[in-house]
């Protein structure tokens, strides 16, 4: 096979794997980069508060005295839930490299779409499971922590904490859904259109 033919085949494969969308592709990536800067701030804040919770619960509370087995089980469940959510959430962060910004490839757009879909899955499935684990963990801890109090006080305190967690999580979920509808849904739809144009779904 001639050298020129090999060059033409290579150029054809490169063109098929790179989104030649001009200003549209550039605008898409710029929109996404701007949105991801805000995501980075939220993820860093989440990481800070989780690290602080680990420090207080693991470094301070658990070192104070010997606890019942249920209390330790509750603490470890809280730790496991936080670690799991931390890992899953950070796995959705989109990392931009120079080539991806200048000439976004089909594979890169597919990876973005997967991460956006994973974020929706986190909101619909992972967060409810996380809340259930957190609630169960707090319940196990409160069995011992609140044991000196009257029964009605234990019930009231526990209900208040659970309702507070659920209320904050509900408001955060609604806000996240609005953010998706406003920012990420148009980006996702644009990516789908680009992939369809290039024969990829």
C-alpha positions in Angstrom: 0.0 0.0 0.0 1.3 3.5 -0.9 2.4 5.9 1.8 -0.1 8.5 0.5 -3.0 6.0 0.9 -1.9 5.2 4.5 -1.8 9.0 5.3 -5.3 9.4 3.8 -6.7 6.5 5.9 -5.1 7.9 9.0 -6.6 11.4 8.3 -10.0 9.9 7.7 -10.0 8.0 11.0 -8.8 11.1 12.9 -11.6 13.2 11.3 -14.2 10.6 12.3 -13.0 10.6 15.9 -12.8 14.3 16.4 -15.8 16.7 16.6 -15.2 19.2 13.8 -18.1 21.4 15.1 -16.3 24.7 14.9 -17.7 27.4 17.2 -20.5 25.1 18.4 -18.1 22.5 19.8 -16.0 25.2 21.4 -19.0 26.9 22.9 -20.2 23.5 24.3 -16.8 22.8 26.0 -16.6 26.4 27.4 -20.1 26.1 28.9 -19.1 22.8 30.4 -15.9 24.1 31.8 -17.7 27.0 33.4 -20.3 24.7 35.0 -17.6 22.3 36.2 -15.7 25.1 38.1 -18.8 25.4 40.3 -19.0 21.7 40.6 -15.4 21.6 41.8 -16.2 24.2 44.5 -19.1 22.1 45.7 -17.1 18.9 45.7 -14.3 20.5 47.7 -16.7 21.8 50.3 -18.3 18.4 50.5 -14.8 16.9 51.0 -13.9 19.4 53.7 -17.1 18.7 55.7 -16.7 15.0 55.4 -13.1 15.2 56.5 -14.2 17.4 59.4 -16.9 14.8 60.3 -14.3 12.0 60.2 -12.0 14.0 62.5 -14.7 14.7 65.0 -16.3 11.3 65.0 -13.2 9.2 64.5 -10.5 11.3 66.1 -12.4 12.8 69.0 -15.7 11.0 69.8 -14.4 7.4 69.4 -11.3 8.2 71.5 -13.2 9.5 74.5 -14.4 6.2 76.0 -15.5 2.6 75.3 -18.8 2.4 73.6 -21.4 -0.3 73.0 -21.2 -2.5 70.0 -24.2 -0.9 68.4 -22.6 2.5 68.7 -19.5 1.3 66.9 -21.6 -0.3 64.3 -23.5 3.0 63.8 -20.2 4.9 63.5 -18.7 2.5 61.0 -21.8 2.6 59.0 -21.6 6.4 58.9 -18.0 6.2 57.8 -18.7 3.6 55.1 -21.6 5.7 53.7 -19.5 8.9 53.6 -16.5 7.1 51.9 -18.8 5.4 49.3 -20.5 8.7 48.4 -17.2 10.6 48.4 -15.8 8.1 45.9 -18.8 7.9 43.7 -19.3 11.7 43.5 -15.7 12.5 42.7 -15.8 9.8 39.9 -18.2 12.1 38.0 -15.9 15.1 37.9 -14.9 16.0 34.4 -11.2 16.5 33.8 -10.3 18.7 30.8 -7.1 18.3 28.9 -5.8 20.7 26.2 -6.6 18.4 23.3 -10.1 17.8 24.6 -10.8 21.5 24.9 -9.4 22.4 21.5 -10.7 19.4 19.5 -13.2 17.4 21.6 -13.2 13.8 20.4 -16.2 11.5 20.2 -14.8 9.4 23.1 -14.4 12.5 25.3 -18.0 13.5 24.6 -19.2 10.0 25.3 -17.3 10.1 28.7 -19.0 13.4 29.5 -22.4 12.0 28.7 -21.7 9.0 31.0 -20.6 11.2 33.9 -23.8 13.4 33.5 -25.9 10.2 33.5 -24.1 8.9 36.6 -24.9 12.2 38.4 -28.5 11.7 37.7 -28.2 8.1 39.0 -26.6 9.5 42.1 -29.4 11.9 42.7 -32.1 9.2 42.1 -30.6 6.1 43.7 -27.3 6.7 45.6 -28.5 9.6 47.7 -31.6 7.9 49.0 -29.5 4.8 49.9 -27.0 7.2 51.5 -29.7 8.9 53.6 -31.1 5.5 54.7 -27.6 4.4 55.8 -27.0 7.7 57.6 -30.3 7.5 59.4 -29.7 3.9 60.5 -26.2 4.8 61.6 -27.5 7.8 63.7 -30.2 5.6 65.2 -27.7 3.0 66.3 -25.5 5.7 67.9 -28.4 7.4 69.6 -29.4 4.2 71.3 -26.5 4.6 73.7 -25.9 8.3 73.5 -29.4 9.3 74.4 -30.0 6.4 76.9 -29.7 8.6 80.0 -32.7 10.8 78.8 -36.4 10.2 79.2 -38.0 8.2 76.4 -40.0 11.1 75.0 -36.9 13.3 74.8 -35.0 10.5 73.0 -37.8 10.2 70.5 -38.1 14.0 70.0 -34.4 14.5 69.5 -34.1 11.6 67.1 -37.1 12.7 65.1 -35.8 16.2 64.9 -32.4 15.1 63.6 -33.9 12.7 61.1 -36.4 15.3 59.8 -33.7 17.9 59.6 -31.5 15.6 57.5 -34.3 14.7 55.2 -35.4 18.3 54.8 -31.9 19.5 53.9 -31.4 16.6 51.6 -34.8 17.2 49.9 -34.0 20.9 49.3 -30.5 20.0 48.0 -31.9 17.4 45.7 -34.4 19.9 44.3 -31.7 22.5 43.8 -29.5 19.9 42.1 -32.4 18.9 39.8 -32.9 22.6 38.8 -29.2 22.9 38.2 -29.3 19.9 35.9 -32.4 21.2 34.0 -30.8 24.7 33.6 -27.2 23.8 32.9 -26.5 20.2 32.1 -29.6 19.1 30.2 -28.9 21.5 27.3 -25.3 20.3 27.3 -26.3 16.7 27.3 -28.8 17.3 24.5 -26.1 19.1 22.5 -23.7 16.2 23.0 -26.3 13.7 21.9 -26.9 15.8 18.7 -23.2 15.9 17.9 -22.8 12.2 18.4 -25.8 11.5 16.2 -24.3 13.7 13.5 -21.2 11.7 13.6 -23.0 8.3 13.6 -22.4 7.6 17.3 -25.1 7.0 19.9 
